[in-house]
Amino acid sequence: MVLVGFSLYVLNCAAGLAAQLGVVRLGVWHHVLYAVVFASTVAALLFAFHPALLVTAAALAVFPRARPRTRLHPLLAVIGLLGYLFALLS
């Protein structure tokens, strides 16, 4: 379950980066993918608990308050990614 969540998280990061760079306009789809990523993170927490996933969940929980094109937005993405990486590598 952690690998599924991680894969979706990376996909969402790539989509966000592509939108940030103006390569593609995703509109609502980036937000739909965010909801799927959040749900998969909660599922990973429930079915394959690792403390590092709490970091990812916390970063995802703060995302709605982080405006795009601010420093907080990509910082939260990296923090959440680190949570998944620690969970996968330990």
Backbone as CSV, one residue per row, in Angstrom:
resi,resn,N_x,N_y,N_z,CA_x,CA_y,CA_z,C_x,C_y,C_z
1,MET,0.824,-1.204,0.000,0.000,0.000,0.000,0.863,1.262,0.000
2,VAL,2.011,1.186,0.677,2.894,2.340,0.724,3.428,2.658,-0.670
3,LEU,3.759,1.630,-1.422,4.280,1.846,-2.774,3.223,2.472,-3.689
4,VAL,1.984,2.069,-3.537,0.892,2.666,-4.322,0.751,4.144,-3.969
5,GLY,0.721,4.445,-2.673,0.621,5.834,-2.239,1.790,6.670,-2.722
6,PHE,2.993,6.098,-2.616,4.195,6.798,-3.067,4.117,7.080,-4.568
7,SER,3.698,6.097,-5.344,3.602,6.268,-6.797,2.612,7.372,-7.160
8,LEU,1.465,7.379,-6.498,0.484,8.432,-6.749,1.013,9.793,-6.313
9,TYR,1.745,9.814,-5.210,2.322,11.065,-4.712,3.314,11.629,-5.732
10,VAL,4.177,10.771,-6.261,5.153,11.209,-7.259,4.438,11.693,-8.526
11,LEU,3.400,10.996,-8.923,2.616,11.416,-10.087,2.025,12.805,-9.858
12,ASN,1.496,13.042,-8.674,0.912,14.341,-8.375,1.984,15.428,-8.329
13,CYS,3.161,15.105,-7.785,4.264,16.069,-7.780,4.670,16.421,-9.214
14,ALA,4.750,15.420,-10.069,5.108,15.660,-11.468,4.046,16.516,-12.159
15,ALA,2.791,16.238,-11.872,1.708,17.033,-12.462,1.778,18.475,-11.967
16,GLY,2.031,18.649,-10.677,2.151,19.994,-10.125,3.332,20.745,-10.703
17,LEU,4.447,20.064,-10.863,5.628,20.700,-11.446,5.374,21.088,-12.900
18,ALA,4.726,20.202,-13.643,4.400,20.513,-15.042,3.473,21.723,-15.127
19,ALA,2.519,21.803,-14.228,1.614,22.959,-14.207,2.369,24.221,-13.809
20,GLN,3.255,24.108,-12.833,4.042,25.259,-12.371,4.917,25.809,-13.501
21,LEU,5.491,24.917,-14.288,6.370,25.330,-15.382,5.602,25.745,-16.629
22,GLY,4.288,25.611,-16.601,3.465,26.019,-17.730,3.455,25.025,-18.878
23,VAL,3.919,23.805,-18.616,3.943,22.777,-19.651,2.530,22.300,-19.971
24,VAL,1.688,22.263,-18.950,0.336,21.752,-19.110,-0.597,22.492,-18.151
25,ARG,-1.855,22.606,-18.538,-2.875,23.171,-17.648,-3.769,22.021,-17.204
26,LEU,-3.774,21.767,-15.912,-4.514,20.614,-15.395,-5.869,20.974,-14.823
27,GLY,-6.039,22.212,-14.464,-7.307,22.636,-13.898,-7.675,21.818,-12.673
28,VAL,-8.877,21.298,-12.679,-9.407,20.575,-11.529,-8.738,19.209,-11.350
29,TRP,-8.113,18.663,-12.380,-7.568,17.308,-12.304,-6.426,17.183,-11.297
30,HIS,-5.654,18.240,-11.141,-4.589,18.217,-10.136,-5.202,18.101,-8.736
31,HIS,-6.339,18.746,-8.529,-7.028,18.687,-7.234,-7.683,17.328,-7.019
32,VAL,-8.202,16.734,-8.064,-8.767,15.392,-7.963,-7.662,14.398,-7.615
33,LEU,-6.524,14.536,-8.274,-5.396,13.663,-7.973,-4.913,13.864,-6.539
34,TYR,-4.927,15.109,-6.058,-4.571,15.387,-4.663,-5.483,14.602,-3.713
35,ALA,-6.774,14.596,-3.981,-7.717,13.873,-3.123,-7.422,12.373,-3.136
36,VAL,-7.080,11.839,-4.302,-6.736,10.415,-4.409,-5.444,10.138,-3.640
37,VAL,-4.471,11.039,-3.752,-3.201,10.891,-3.023,-3.450,10.930,-1.518
38,PHE,-4.273,11.849,-1.076,-4.570,11.950,0.353,-5.236,10.668,0.846
39,ALA,-6.201,10.174,0.080,-6.887,8.936,0.460,-5.928,7.750,0.486
40,SER,-5.016,7.684,-0.474,-4.063,6.568,-0.491,-3.065,6.675,0.663
41,THR,-2.752,7.884,1.084,-1.864,8.062,2.239,-2.563,7.612,3.511
42,VAL,-3.823,7.944,3.652,-4.588,7.483,4.816,-4.675,5.963,4.808
43,ALA,-4.902,5.380,3.644,-4.954,3.913,3.544,-3.612,3.293,3.914
44,ALA,-2.525,3.902,3.468,-1.196,3.393,3.824,-0.972,3.487,5.334
45,LEU,-1.431,4.562,5.927,-1.310,4.703,7.384,-2.094,3.618,8.112
46,LEU,-3.254,3.282,7.609,-4.095,2.288,8.266,-3.619,0.860,8.051
47,PHE,-3.151,0.560,6.843,-2.833,-0.827,6.509,-1.347,-1.172,6.577
48,ALA,-0.487,-0.155,6.569,0.963,-0.407,6.621,1.623,0.721,7.409
49,PHE,1.196,0.899,8.648,1.624,2.052,9.436,3.142,2.158,9.523
50,HIS,3.605,3.368,9.296,4.995,3.744,9.533,4.954,5.190,10.019
51,PRO,5.709,5.514,11.063,5.672,6.883,11.601,5.998,7.962,10.566
52,ALA,6.847,7.663,9.607,7.202,8.658,8.591,6.000,9.057,7.741
53,LEU,5.022,8.164,7.645,3.821,8.508,6.875,3.003,9.596,7.557
54,LEU,3.190,9.752,8.853,2.520,10.853,9.553,3.033,12.201,9.046
55,VAL,4.311,12.251,8.694,4.891,13.476,8.126,4.219,13.783,6.789
56,THR,4.078,12.759,5.972,3.422,12.938,4.676,1.974,13.379,4.854
57,ALA,1.264,12.734,5.765,-0.141,13.095,6.002,-0.263,14.531,6.512
58,ALA,0.652,14.928,7.378,0.624,16.304,7.896,0.886,17.302,6.771
59,ALA,1.856,16.999,5.921,2.143,17.899,4.790,0.928,18.002,3.871
60,LEU,0.296,16.874,3.594,-0.898,16.885,2.735,-2.051,17.650,3.387
61,ALA,-2.154,17.562,4.702,-3.235,18.265,5.409,-3.058,19.782,5.343
62,VAL,-1.818,20.240,5.264,-1.551,21.683,5.214,-1.677,22.234,3.789
63,PHE,-1.570,21.378,2.796,-1.591,21.822,1.402,-2.742,22.753,1.037
64,PRO,-3.966,22.512,1.480,-5.044,23.432,1.083,-4.804,24.882,1.507
65,ARG,-3.957,25.097,2.509,-3.653,26.462,2.945,-2.448,27.056,2.222
66,ALA,-1.741,26.256,1.467,-0.539,26.712,0.755,-0.910,27.094,-0.672
67,ARG,-0.812,28.349,-0.958,-1.154,28.839,-2.297,-0.113,28.369,-3.319
68,PRO,-0.559,28.066,-4.536,0.416,27.762,-5.590,1.327,28.968,-5.826
69,ARG,2.507,28.686,-6.306,3.506,29.716,-6.622,4.020,30.445,-5.385
70,THR,3.890,29.823,-4.223,4.538,30.321,-3.018,5.617,29.322,-2.635
71,ARG,6.516,29.718,-1.758,7.587,28.809,-1.327,7.038,27.629,-0.526
72,LEU,5.932,27.848,0.172,5.376,26.791,1.012,4.881,25.606,0.195
73,HIS,4.334,25.864,-0.979,3.744,24.798,-1.791,4.774,23.721,-2.168
74,PRO,5.886,24.081,-2.817,6.869,23.041,-3.130,7.575,22.491,-1.891
75,LEU,7.714,23.300,-0.849,8.327,22.818,0.387,7.497,21.695,0.998
76,LEU,6.187,21.868,1.025,5.306,20.812,1.532,5.391,19.561,0.664
77,ALA,5.509,19.749,-0.642,5.631,18.595,-1.544,6.884,17.796,-1.220
78,VAL,7.983,18.480,-0.985,9.243,17.795,-0.670,9.155,17.121,0.696
79,ILE,8.574,17.787,1.677,8.424,17.189,3.011,7.594,15.910,2.936
80,GLY,6.481,15.969,2.212,5.646,14.779,2.050,6.377,13.665,1.328
81,LEU,7.152,14.026,0.324,7.934,13.037,-0.416,8.964,12.376,0.500
82,LEU,9.608,13.164,1.344,10.587,12.608,2.282,9.924,11.610,3.242
83,GLY,8.712,11.915,3.676,7.998,10.989,4.531,7.804,9.641,3.848
84,TYR,7.373,9.676,2.596,7.204,8.422,1.851,8.544,7.714,1.664
85,LEU,9.593,8.451,1.326,10.894,7.826,1.116,11.407,7.145,2.381
86,PHE,11.270,7.812,3.515,11.686,7.197,4.782,10.867,5.938,5.077
87,ALA,9.586,5.995,4.779,8.739,4.815,5.023,9.136,3.657,4.107
88,LEU,9.481,3.958,2.884,9.857,2.897,1.949,11.242,2.342,2.210
89,LEU,12.153,3.173,2.641,13.538,2.750,2.794,13.880,2.173,4.167
90,SER,12.985,2.290,5.103,13.315,1.752,6.432,12.586,0.440,6.713
